[in-house]
Amino acid sequence: MSLRVHPGSVRGSAKAPPSKSYTHRALLLGLLAEGTTTVRDALASEDPRATLLAVEALGARVRKGDVIAIESDGMVRAPAGVIDCLNSGTTLRLLSAIAALSPGEVRLTGDASLRKRPMGPLLAALESLGAKTASAEGKAPVAIRGPLQGGRARLPGDVSSQFVSALLLAGARTPQGVEVEIEGALKSEPYVDITREMMGDFGVRVEGLSVAGGQRYQARDYRVPGDFSTAAFPLAAGALAGDVTVENLPERTAQGDKAIVDLLRRFGARVDAEARRVRVREAPLRGIHADLSDTPDLFPVLCAVAAHAQGETVLSGAAHLRYKESDRIAAMVANLRRLGVDAQERPDGARIVGGPVRGAEGLVTEGDHRVLMALAVCGLRAEGPLVLDDHEAHAVSYPSFLHDFAALGARFEVAP
């Protein structure tokens, strides 16, 4: 089934979905904590579902519903079968370190896309901390056996901040603790900030990239905040084609993607940020230069905005996007070219010269949720309809995407 996007205006309000990043971590911390953790407002999408199933497989008792209850003694137990992480890189990477807390062997795999994503540096770090691992040339499927002892581990900073988060989460439960040394600059550091913030919420002390061992996570009642990275899509729609307000956004947050507010303002959109809500209205847009080292998930939607902005936009600092659900740099540039936009790949991003965006069929989303949603937003201001090859990948992070955009007045059609 394909998705046909018709040009048109959007107006009204939408509620930011719960954060996928916070949901993953809350579920895993529920496994590691002693007692019963309740998680409220969890994102009900495919990636967190993979994490929740894994939490259950590793020994926690889970009660599902509007409020998720996780009862655990804080121990990690190896299941008899293989844990399927589906398409969730966060699940695979964070679980790999947590699995190393078990003395038994834990086997992890995922779909074809996930099995292409690099795991080698994390597995090497786990081995340096006392675990034993086996993999398919540094990629899933992987087998991990602990118990992890702790110590000092080195990681490259330019592949995935999830490697760092994984070691910190598990490190608190090791005898020696874990200190992470980063080679080069750490990309996507705000995601590590989220991890540290939430570890503190669950009673564990973290200092920089070091965590003392022998600590215990404390079960608690946790509410997942709204997500800026997902809210970026309706906010960008407002910048391109109308007047949109997004509510349920946290006032104080470690989320790096809150930068979308300032980035849309730099493009020239009219932006009003208030407590827990942001309003964006269309205006003449101009190109910008932006370093996305800390906010790579914004790359696809910023490409959509840049396609309609006068002059040159250069997005940089995001080479690790080539290892996401798709090569997002290549995917966005190729699709913008199909729409008649002057777009060029760069090793760490793209150069885009805005201009008329024509309608087109045969746009290829690569099964990537952020590529799909970015192209749909781009189509709101195109000269004709856009036809995307997929209509459901958005469910990974934004299950209500089509519903919310229809409520704003967008005309999206699912067709054979």
N, C-alpha and C positions, 0 to 999 in steps of 0.2 A: 504494500500500500504506500502511496505517495502523499505528500502534503502540498497543496496548492495555496499559495499566499497571494492575496489580492492587495494592491495598493489601497491606502485609505488612512484616515485619521483615527487616533485613539484618545479617549478622554475618560477620566474617572479615577477610582482608587483601587488598589490591590494590596493584599496582605503578603508581606515577605514570608516565604516558606521557612520552616525551621532549618537551621544550619546543618548541612551534611557533615562537615568537619567536627562540629561539637557532638552530633549524634553518635558518630563512630566512637569517639573517645569516651563519651558517657557510658555507652554499652560495655566497652572493654574495661573501664574503671569499675563498673559494677561487678564484673568477673573477678577483678583483683581485690576488691574490698571485702571485708568480713562483715556479714550481716545482710540486710535487704536494702538494696538501692532501688529507688523509684525514679524513672525517667519520664518526665512530662514533656509534651509537645515534640516528641521525637519525629524526625523526618521519616515518613512511611514511603520509602522508595527502594529500588532494587539494591543499591550498594549497602545501606544500613541493614537491610534484610539479610544480606550475606554475613555481616558482622554478628547480628543477633543469633543466627543459626550456629555460627562458630562458637559464640559464648556458651550456648547450650551444649554443644558437642564437647567442649573442654571442661564440663563438669558443673556449671551453674544450673540452678532451677529457674526457669523463666516463665512468667505469667504475662501473656500478651493481651493487649487491649489499648484503649485510649491512653492509659498509663501503663508503662512497662515496668514490671517488678522483677528484679534479678536477685535471687538469694544465693549466696556463695560463702564458702569458708575461706576464700582468698587463695585457694590452691588451684593449680592448673593440672588437669589430668589428660593424658593422651587418649584419644578415642580409638576405637578399633578400625574405623574407616577413614577415608580421605575427606578432608574438609574442602569444600568447593567454594572458593572466594568469588565465583561468577566473574564479573568484569571489574571488580573493585580493587584498584591498586592500593588504596588505603587499608582495606581489610588484609590483603596479602602481606603488606610490609609491616604494619603494626603487629599483626599476629605472629609473624616470624620470630620476633624477639620475645613476645609473651610466651609462645610455644616453647622457647628454650628454657623456661623456668621449670618445665616438666622433666623428670628423669626418663620418661618414656618417649618413644618416637612419635612425633606429630608430622603428618603428611598434608601438604597444602597444594592445591592446584587452582585452576581457573579456566576461563574460556580461551579461545584461540588468541584473542587480542591481548589478554592479560599474560599469556605465556610468552609473549614477545618482549615484555617490559623488563628492564635490567634489575637484577637482584644481587649481582656479584659482590659489590662493595659491602652491602649489609651482611651477607653471609660470611664474608671474610672477617668482618668486625665481630660477629657472633663467635666465630671460631677463636679469635684472639682473646675472647672473654670466657672461654671454657666450653662452649657448645660444640657439637659435631653436626655437620650439615652435608647434604648431598643434593645436587641439582642437575638440571639439564643445561649445562654450560652457563651457569650463573643466572638461569631463568627458571620459572616454575615449569613443571612441578618440583617442589622442594621437600626434603625430609630433614627434620631438625630434632636433635636429642640434647637435652640438658643433663644435669642442671647447670644453668649459667652461674659462673662464680663472680664475675665482675672484673674491674680493673680499668685500664686505659685502652681506648680504641680510636683508630683513625678512620676518617671518612672524607671522601671528596665532597666539596660543597656545591658542586654544579650539577648533580644528578637528581637528588630528591631530598627535601627536608624531612620527608617521612622516615628516612633511615635514622635521623637524629631523634625524632620523636619516639620511634620504636625503642631505641636503646635507653632513653630516659625513663619511659614508662616501665620497662622491665627492670631497669637498674636499681630502682628503689627496693626491689624484693630480693636482690642478690646479697650474698654475705659481704662483699667488698664494696658495693656501689659501683658506679660507672662514671668515668670522665671521658668526654668525647672531644677529640682534637679534629679540627676542620682544616683540610688542605684547600687553600684558595678561599674565595668568598662564598659564604653560605647563601644560596638562593632560597627564596620563599620563606625567609626567616619568620614572618608573622605566624606561619603555621606552627612553628616551634613555640612561639609565644603563647599560642592557644593551648598547646600541650602543657606548658609550664603552669599556665593559669589554672587549668582544670586539675592538674595534679595537686596544686595548692588547695583547690576547692575540696578535694578528697583527702586532705590531711597530710600530704607529703611535701617535704621541703626540697626545693630545687634551687641551686645557685648557678646561674649562667648555664653552662653545658655540663654541669656535674650534679650528681645526685648521690647522697649517702646511702649505703646499703642498710639492710635490716629494718627498714621502715614498713609500716602497715598502712594500707589505704583504709579509710573509714567510710562505711556505707552512708548514704545521705539521700535526701530528696532533691532531685536536680531537674531544673527546667531549661530546655534547649532554647537559645535565643534565635531570633530571626537572622537570615543570611544575606549579607551584602553582595556576595558573588552571584547569587540567584536574583536578587533584587535589581542587579545591574541591567537585566534584560528589559523589564518594564520601564525602568528609568531611562534607558537609552531610547526606547520606543517613544517616550515623551519628548526627548530631545529631537527626534527625527520627525515626528508626525503628530504632535498634539500637546496634551496636558495631562500628565500622569502623576499621581501621588502614591507612594508606597509606604505602608504603615508596618508596625511590628518590627521596627529596626532598633537595635540596642543603642542607648546613648553612649555608653562606655564599652569598648570592646577591643580585643586584641586582633580582630579581623583586619588583615591588610587590605582586603577588597573594599573597605569603606572609602578607599581612595577614588572609587568611581564618582563620588560626589564632586570632588575637586577636578577630576579629569573632564567630566562633562561641562563643568563651568569653564575650564580652559578652552574647550572646543567652541564655546560661545553660547551654550544653552543657558536658559534662565533657570537658576537653581535656588530653591529655598529649603534650607535644612532646619528643621525644628526638632523638638524632643520626640524621639521615636517615629518620626516620619520625614520623608523627603519628597518635595514636589519638583518636577522638571517640566519645563515648557519649551516648545520648539522656538528656534531663532536661527538667523543665518549662522552657519557653522564654518569654522576655519581650521585648517590642519594644525597639528601640534607635534612636538617631539616628546616622547615619554619613555622612561626606563621602567620596565615591568619586572625587574629582578625580584621584587617582593610581592608582585601581584600578577603572576602569569595567567591565572584563570580569567582575567579580564581581556586577554588578547583577542579572542574571537569577536566579542561584542564591540570592542574598540575598533576592530577592522570594519565592522558594519557601519559604525558612525563615521569613520574616516572616509569611507566610500562616497559619502554625501557631503563632506566638508571641503570647502574651497581651498585649494593649494595642497601642499605636501604634508603628509603625516609619516613620521618614522617611529615605529615601535621597536624597542630593543631590549636586551637583557633577558631574553626568554628562550635561550637555546634548548633548555630542558623540555620545552613543549613538544619537541620531536619524539618524546618517549611517553606521551600521554595515551588516552584511548585511541588516538590517531596521531599522526604528525600534524599537529594543528597549524603550524606555520604553512606547510605545503598545502593542506586542505583549504585553508581560508584564501590563500593567494590564488590557487587554481580556480576556486569558485568565483572570486571577484573578477577574474579575467573572463570567465564565461558570461559575466554580467556587463562586460565592456569596460571595466574599470582598469586603469593603469596601476598594476600592482606587481611588486617584485619581491621575491624571497631574499632575505639576508640570513646569514648563519644564525643569528640570534633574534630574528624578528622579521619585519617587513617594512617596505616603503610603499606608500599608497598615495596616489594623486587623485583627489576626489573629482567627480564629474557626473555626468548623466549615468544613471544605473538602469540598464534596460532589463526588460523581462526576459526570462529564459527557462527552458526545460532542462532536465538532466543534471540538476545540481546534486553533487555527491557529498553526503554528510559523513561518510566513513563510519556510520553507526555511532558517532560521537555526539553526546547530548549538547555540548556547548557550541559545536559547529552548527547543528540543526537550529538551535534557538537564535544564534547570531544571524544566520541567513534569513530566518523568518522575520526578525526585526528589520534587517536590511531591506526586505521586500516591501515594507510598509510605505516606503517613499520611492519605489522603483517606477519606471515608466510603463510597466506591464506586469502580469502575474509571474511569479516564480514557482517552479515545480521542483520539490525536493524529493529525493529517492527514498526517504524514510519519514515516518510520522510519529514514531513512538520512543525514540532514543531519549527524549527529554525526561522520561520517567525515571531515569537514573538519579536526577537531582531536583527536578521540578515537575512532579506528577500532575499538578493542576495547571500547567503552562497553557494548554489549549483552552481550557475553561476560563482561566483568568483573562487571557487576551480577547476571547470572545466577549466577556463582560465589559471590556474596555472599548469594544466596537470593532476589533480586528476581524477580517473575513478570511478565515483559514478553513480549507476543505480537505478532508481525508478522502482519497479516491484510489481505485485500482491503478 
